[in-house]
Amino acid sequence: AGSARASIETGPFGRAGATAVLPWANTYEVLRFPSAGALESVIAFGAASRAPAGLGGGFLHASSNARIFLDAAGRARLLVAPYECGRRAAGTRARRLFKGKSPGTLAFLPPASSPSCRWRWERPAGPVDAVVTSWLAAGGDGFGPAIAKANATRRPLDGVDADALEAHLAALPAAATYRAEGRVRDAEDAVAAAAEFETSCAARPLHATRPHTAPPAIAGVLGAISMTGGFVATYPLSTLQTRAMLGEPLVVESCAWLYRGVGVAAVAVYSSGAVFWTMHAFFSARMGETFGLG
């Protein structure tokens, strides 16, 4: 609301573009509202300024895990998806953005390319947190009375808005495209439309989520143990195979004979397995954090 002063054009985007869009060097703050209704009253206040009904410039935009329903009676209804849905994927970008500082509750998600019902949507129980710029939290764009009436409390976060925008776009794939997601919707009855959307989404299956995985070091040790166990268990077959390849008789002289040289070979298998599975887990985790891939 009011902070953006330019459009994001197609093509490379760097510091100059971020500063043109967000020239005021605002920081971020968390506004904590005692209930969903309190936040909805502030949303409705901003919606009244939307063109053509209003002058524009003061409307609050929704994040990717929020859906807002508005009606002509001036009512707003908010549905959210649980924040944890995108927290892991956003964690790396948030850490890069704040250069090692704690990002608090602030994280940036890539634009959703899957249907709106990929998450469960529900009206949040209080209290409800909303991340806004420090300028808006201080009452910019005329929001001061509405925020005060809603009894919202303020908590500052690290990070400057232009830095956030630049880091967010830099973390996206080169061919990233923003799509209209229907985050804000007009309806005859905001309350009824939100209830219908919530019910319809609850009836649809969720997208498959990536299973939890062990840290790379642990995955490496467990993978190496598994490989070594399998190798030792089947080592006698390798011994017999080698004798057959050399044209020697397949006579089992003793169990010790079948396992001749297994110690050195097992160490080699364990070492290569540890390296392989550690690297596999590490790169899989990085791909998942950066691109949402499992």
FENPE-V386461 format. One line per field, one symbol per residue. phi: phi as a letter, one per 30 degrees, with the letter a starting at -180 (. if undefined). psi: psi as a letter, one per 40 degrees, with the letter a starting at -180 (. if undefined). A space follows every 50 residues. Layout:
phi->???
psi->???
This chain:
phi->.iddbaccddkebbdddddddbdchdccbccccdadddddddddddddcd dddbdijbddccddcbbccbbddicbbcbbceddecdddddddddddchj dddhcdaccdddccedcdbdcadddddbcbcbddddddjdiidedddddd hdccbdbdjcddddddddddddeecdbdcdcidbbcbdbddddddddddd dddcddddcdddbdeeddddddddddddeddddceeddddddddddiddd cddaddddcdidddddddddddddddddddddddddddddcicc
psi->hedheiihihaihadddddddgeefiaiihhhieiddddddddddddeei iedaeieehhiiiefihhhiieeeiihhiiihdededddedddddddefe ihebehihiiiheiidfeihhihiiiihhhhiiddddeeifeedddddde fiiihiiiiiddddddddddeiidfhhhihefdhhiidhddddddddddd ddeiiiihihiiiiiddddddddddddddddddedddddddddddeeiig hhdiddddfhedddddddddddddddddddddddddddddefi.
